[in-house]
Amino acid sequence: MRVSLDGGTAIAHDGLRPPGSFGAAFDTLAWAAAKGLAFGATCTLTYDTITTIPAVATRLRDIGASELTLHRVRLVGNAASTGIRAVTWEQTRRLYAQLARNGPGAMDLGQWTWGR
């Protein structure tokens, strides 16, 4: 099972989604963990939320997630008209290096997916 996150904190995520949806996503993940289901998350990286990813990676690891898929926002459709800013490749490289150094342990980098 997988949930979609638009940032690694409630402030970041709920700024792009309805209030309370970050908490609801983690309630769903806790339910999946209690049922013994495999679960993970997909997180969209934006210029303003990329710095929140290490914290959510740790939180996901701590509740038993097996995977975190990260992809950069593409400024098409809704994203093109909302003021969302795309991450730079330099921000992406820094995040990857940080996760490699201080990564989420059980979710090793071989299980991370970096979409384009």
C-alpha positions in Angstrom: 0.0 0.0 0.0 1.2 3.5 -0.7 0.2 7.0 0.3 1.1 10.2 -1.5 2.8 13.0 0.5 3.4 16.5 -0.7 6.0 17.3 1.9 7.6 15.7 5.0 5.7 17.7 7.6 2.1 18.5 8.3 2.7 22.2 7.6 4.4 21.4 4.2 1.9 18.7 3.1 -1.3 20.4 4.4 -0.2 23.6 2.8 -0.9 21.9 -0.6 -3.7 19.6 0.6 -6.7 19.8 2.9 -5.9 20.5 6.5 -5.4 17.2 8.4 -4.5 15.1 5.4 -0.9 14.6 6.6 -2.2 13.1 9.8 -4.7 11.0 8.0 -2.0 9.6 5.7 0.0 8.5 8.7 -3.2 7.1 10.4 -3.6 5.0 7.2 0.1 3.9 7.4 -0.3 2.9 11.1 -3.3 0.9 10.1 -1.4 -0.9 7.4 1.5 -1.6 9.8 -0.9 -3.0 12.4 -2.4 -5.3 9.7 1.1 -6.5 8.7 0.7 -5.0 5.2 3.7 -3.8 3.2 3.5 0.0 2.8 5.4 3.0 1.7 5.0 6.5 0.4 5.5 8.6 -2.6 6.6 12.2 -2.0 6.7 15.0 -4.5 9.7 17.2 -4.1 9.2 20.9 -4.5 11.6 23.8 -3.9 9.9 24.7 -0.7 9.4 21.2 0.8 12.5 19.3 -0.2 14.2 20.1 3.1 11.4 18.2 5.0 12.2 14.9 3.4 14.9 13.6 5.8 12.5 13.9 8.7 9.7 12.0 6.9 12.1 9.3 5.8 13.1 8.7 9.4 9.4 8.7 10.5 8.5 6.2 7.7 11.4 4.0 8.7 10.4 4.1 12.3 6.8 2.9 11.6 8.1 0.1 9.3 7.7 1.5 5.8 9.7 -0.5 3.2 9.9 2.2 0.5 9.9 5.9 -0.1 9.6 7.0 -3.7 10.7 10.6 -4.4 10.0 12.5 -7.6 10.5 16.1 -8.6 7.3 18.1 -9.3 6.8 18.9 -12.9 5.2 22.3 -13.5 2.3 21.1 -15.7 -1.4 21.0 -15.2 -2.5 22.2 -11.7 1.1 22.7 -10.6 1.8 25.2 -13.3 -0.8 27.7 -12.0 -0.4 27.4 -8.2 2.9 29.1 -7.6 4.7 25.8 -6.7 8.4 26.0 -7.5 10.4 23.1 -8.9 13.4 21.8 -7.1 16.8 22.4 -8.7 19.1 19.5 -9.5 21.5 20.9 -7.0 18.9 20.6 -4.2 18.1 17.0 -5.4 21.8 16.1 -5.3 22.2 17.5 -1.8 19.1 15.6 -0.6 20.4 12.3 -2.1 23.8 12.9 -0.4 22.2 13.6 2.9 20.0 10.5 2.7 23.0 8.4 1.8 25.0 9.7 4.8 22.2 9.7 7.3 19.7 7.5 5.5 16.7 5.7 6.8 18.5 2.5 7.8 16.1 -0.4 7.1 14.9 1.4 3.9 18.3 1.3 2.3 19.0 3.4 -0.8 18.5 0.4 -3.0 14.8 0.6 -2.2 14.6 4.4 -2.9 13.2 5.3 -6.2 14.2 8.6 -7.8 11.6 9.5 -10.5 12.3 12.2 -13.0 
